[in-house]
Amino acid sequence: MSTSTARLMDGTALARRTVEETAARAAEITRRTGTTPCLATVLVGADPASVTYVKMKQNRCAKAGIRSKHVELPAETTTEELVAAITALSEDPDVHGILLQHPVGPHIDERAAFEAIAPEKDVDGVTMASFAAMGFGLPGFVSCTPGGIMRLLDAYDVELSGKRAVVVGRSAILGKPAGLLLLGRDATVTYCHSRTTDLSAAVREADILVAAVGKPNFIKGEDIKPGAVVIDAGYNPGNVGDVDFAGAAERASLITPVPGGVGPMTIAVLLAQTADAAERQLGLAAR
């Protein structure tokens, strides 16, 4: 069978356009209300990767015309103290979106901390209210990485209705919501994970593959269905995704690179949803 090279799905370019659109919206919100949209970030401890990620989000906020408010808590912070800090942000009318950087440490009840985020400020899509909204197709905030995946699929005119979508991964903020969003667009969704028996057989059936298992080169190129759309949401040391890129690119029609595919879209969606939240809270027409 002849092979061809898949077209790359450029998440960096789409993210740039999304941030530019968000900046225009933020400027309009500020002009109309006198209030600048504000995203609060909460960081527990000083994990180097988390510190870097939060700084990157703050820089992106500045580019999008969104004010950032940072709350830094010591590593020994208790669940009760973290919940109190997030509750205070939820009650602060000058804060429109809240992001809790995770992980937060094994001694903290992360779910309790997430649930302290008011649903209308859950711009990272991590609360049970947001998860339910995704499942029921109701207004709310989507988890940012799955939301970025859906925007990428739409930007490249990928038909979802009736297609077989296979999601490899089941995390509460990536795999599970990605499947829900695809199902909401009439795809036929199969969830798989690292313990799935004969994963290769399931992958070979996928018209759309979302790899989100967190294992480098876990999906083999020879298992990709010819013409499939491959979304690699994995990011492992050495800039390696969850999919054998070289092998998959010979068979897929579209594929996301790592880096430069799904990753940039995650922050772009976070900023766009912060603008959405500000519009709603300030009484402007919701998008």
C-alpha positions in Angstrom: 0.0 0.0 0.0 1.4 3.4 -0.9 2.0 5.9 1.9 1.9 9.6 2.2 2.8 12.1 4.9 0.0 13.5 7.0 -0.7 17.2 7.1 0.3 18.8 10.4 -2.3 20.4 12.6 -0.7 23.6 13.7 -1.8 24.3 17.2 0.7 27.1 17.6 -0.9 29.2 14.8 -4.4 28.5 15.9 -3.6 29.4 19.5 -2.1 32.6 18.3 -5.3 33.5 16.5 -7.4 32.5 19.5 -5.3 34.7 21.8 -5.6 37.7 19.4 -9.4 37.3 19.3 -9.5 37.0 23.0 -7.4 40.2 23.4 -9.9 42.1 21.2 -12.7 40.8 23.3 -11.0 41.7 26.5 -10.3 45.2 25.3 -14.0 45.5 24.4 -15.1 44.2 27.8 -12.8 46.8 29.5 -14.0 49.6 27.3 -17.7 48.8 27.9 -17.5 48.1 31.7 -14.3 49.7 32.9 -13.3 46.3 34.3 -10.5 44.3 32.9 -11.1 40.5 32.9 -9.1 38.8 35.6 -7.7 35.3 36.0 -6.5 34.2 39.4 -3.9 31.4 39.6 -3.3 29.5 42.8 0.0 27.6 43.3 0.7 25.4 46.3 4.4 24.9 46.9 7.3 25.6 44.5 7.4 22.6 42.1 9.6 23.9 39.3 7.4 22.7 36.4 4.3 24.2 38.0 6.1 27.5 38.7 7.2 27.7 35.1 3.7 26.8 33.8 2.1 29.5 36.0 4.5 32.1 34.8 3.8 31.1 31.2 0.1 31.5 31.8 0.6 34.9 33.4 2.7 36.0 30.3 -0.1 34.8 28.0 -2.7 36.7 30.1 -0.7 39.9 29.5 -0.7 39.3 25.8 -4.5 38.7 25.8 -5.3 41.9 27.8 -6.3 39.8 30.9 -5.2 40.8 34.3 -3.6 38.1 36.4 -3.8 37.7 40.1 -1.4 35.2 41.6 -1.9 33.4 45.0 1.2 31.5 46.1 0.8 29.2 49.1 3.4 27.2 51.0 3.8 23.5 50.4 2.5 22.7 53.9 -0.8 24.4 53.2 -3.7 22.2 54.4 -6.8 21.3 52.5 -8.9 23.6 54.7 -6.5 26.6 54.1 -6.5 26.0 50.3 -10.3 25.7 50.2 -10.5 29.0 52.1 -8.2 30.7 49.7 -10.1 29.5 46.7 -13.5 30.4 48.3 -12.3 33.9 48.8 -11.4 34.2 45.1 -14.8 32.7 44.2 -16.5 35.5 46.2 -14.3 38.3 44.9 -16.2 40.2 42.2 -12.9 41.4 40.6 -11.9 37.9 39.8 -13.6 36.3 36.8 -11.7 33.0 36.4 -9.8 30.7 38.8 -7.1 28.2 38.0 -5.7 25.9 40.6 -2.3 24.6 39.4 -2.0 20.9 40.0 -0.7 18.7 41.4 -1.1 20.2 44.9 0.7 17.6 47.0 -0.5 14.2 48.3 -1.7 15.6 51.7 -4.3 17.8 50.1 -7.8 16.7 49.0 -7.5 18.0 45.4 -11.1 17.3 44.6 -12.3 19.4 47.6 -10.1 22.2 46.4 -11.4 22.1 42.9 -15.0 22.1 44.2 -14.3 25.3 46.0 -14.1 27.0 42.6 -17.4 28.7 41.8 -18.8 27.0 38.6 -19.1 30.4 36.9 -15.4 31.0 37.4 -14.2 27.4 36.6 -12.5 28.5 33.4 -10.2 25.4 33.6 -13.2 23.1 33.5 -12.2 21.0 36.5 -15.3 21.0 38.7 -18.0 18.4 38.8 -20.4 21.1 37.6 -18.3 21.6 34.5 -18.0 17.9 33.9 -21.7 17.5 34.1 -22.3 20.4 31.7 -19.9 18.7 29.2 -21.8 15.4 29.6 -25.3 17.0 29.2 -24.3 19.4 26.5 -25.3 22.4 28.7 -23.7 25.8 28.9 -20.5 25.9 31.0 -16.8 25.6 30.7 -15.0 22.8 29.0 -11.8 21.2 30.3 -9.1 23.3 28.5 -7.1 20.6 26.7 -10.2 18.7 25.3 -11.6 22.1 24.4 -8.4 22.9 22.5 -8.7 19.5 20.7 -12.2 20.3 19.6 -11.1 23.7 18.3 -8.3 22.1 16.3 -10.7 19.5 14.8 -13.0 22.3 13.8 -10.2 24.5 12.4 -9.2 21.6 10.1 -12.8 20.8 9.1 -12.7 17.3 10.5 -16.2 15.7 10.2 -17.1 14.1 13.5 -20.7 13.0 13.0 -20.9 9.2 12.6 -17.1 8.8 12.8 -15.4 6.3 15.1 -13.4 8.1 17.7 -11.0 6.2 20.0 -9.8 8.0 23.2 -6.8 6.4 24.8 -6.7 7.7 28.3 -9.3 8.3 31.1 -8.2 11.2 33.2 -10.9 13.4 34.6 -9.6 16.5 32.8 -8.5 15.1 29.5 -9.5 11.6 28.4 -13.0 11.4 29.9 -14.1 14.9 28.9 -12.6 14.6 25.4 -14.8 11.5 24.8 -17.9 13.4 26.1 -17.3 16.3 23.8 -16.8 14.0 20.8 -19.9 12.1 21.7 -21.8 15.4 21.9 -20.8 16.0 18.3 -22.3 12.6 17.2 -19.0 10.7 17.0 -19.1 7.0 18.1 -16.7 7.0 21.0 -14.6 4.1 22.5 -12.6 4.7 25.6 -9.4 2.8 26.0 -6.4 3.0 28.4 -3.1 1.3 29.3 -4.9 -1.8 30.5 -7.2 -2.3 27.5 -6.9 -5.8 26.1 -5.8 -5.8 22.4 -5.5 -2.0 22.3 -4.0 -2.2 18.8 -7.3 -3.7 17.5 -9.3 -0.7 18.9 -6.8 1.8 17.5 -7.0 0.3 14.0 -10.7 1.1 13.9 -10.3 4.8 14.8 -11.2 7.5 12.3 -10.2 9.9 15.0 -7.6 9.0 17.6 -7.0 11.0 20.7 -3.9 9.8 22.6 -3.9 10.9 26.2 -2.3 8.1 28.2 0.9 9.7 29.3 3.3 7.1 27.9 5.9 7.9 25.3 5.3 6.3 21.9 2.6 4.1 23.4 0.6 4.1 20.2 2.4 2.3 17.3 2.4 3.9 13.9 1.4 0.6 12.2 -1.8 0.6 14.1 -3.1 3.9 12.7 -5.9 3.5 10.3 -5.0 4.9 6.8 -6.5 8.4 6.6 -7.2 8.7 10.3 -6.9 12.0 12.2 -4.4 11.6 15.0 -4.5 14.0 18.0 -1.5 13.4 20.3 -2.3 15.0 23.7 0.7 13.4 25.4 3.8 15.2 26.4 6.7 13.2 27.8 10.3 14.0 28.5 12.3 14.8 25.4 9.3 16.4 23.6 7.9 13.0 22.9 4.2 12.4 22.5 2.1 9.3 23.2 2.1 8.3 19.5 5.0 7.1 17.3 4.9 10.2 15.2 7.1 9.1 12.3 5.1 5.9 11.8 1.7 7.5 12.3 2.5 10.3 9.9 2.9 7.8 7.1 -0.7 6.6 7.5 -2.7 9.5 9.0 -4.4 12.3 7.0 -3.9 14.8 9.8 -1.7 14.7 12.9 -0.7 17.0 15.7 3.0 17.5 16.3 4.5 17.4 19.8 5.3 20.1 20.7 3.2 22.6 18.8 -0.1 20.8 18.5 -2.4 20.4 21.4 -0.3 22.1 24.1 -0.6 25.7 22.9 -4.3 25.3 22.5 -4.8 24.5 26.2 -3.7 27.9 27.4 -5.5 29.6 24.5 -8.8 28.0 25.6 -8.1 29.0 29.2 -7.8 32.7 28.2 -10.8 32.5 25.9 -13.0 31.0 28.6 -11.8 33.7 31.1 -13.1 36.3 28.6 -16.4 34.3 28.4 -16.6 34.3 32.2 -16.0 38.0 32.4 -18.7 38.7 29.8 -21.3 36.7 31.7 -20.4 38.1 35.2 -20.4 41.7 33.9 -23.7 41.3 32.2 -22.5 41.4 28.7 -23.9 39.1 25.9 -22.5 35.7 26.5 -20.8 33.9 23.6 
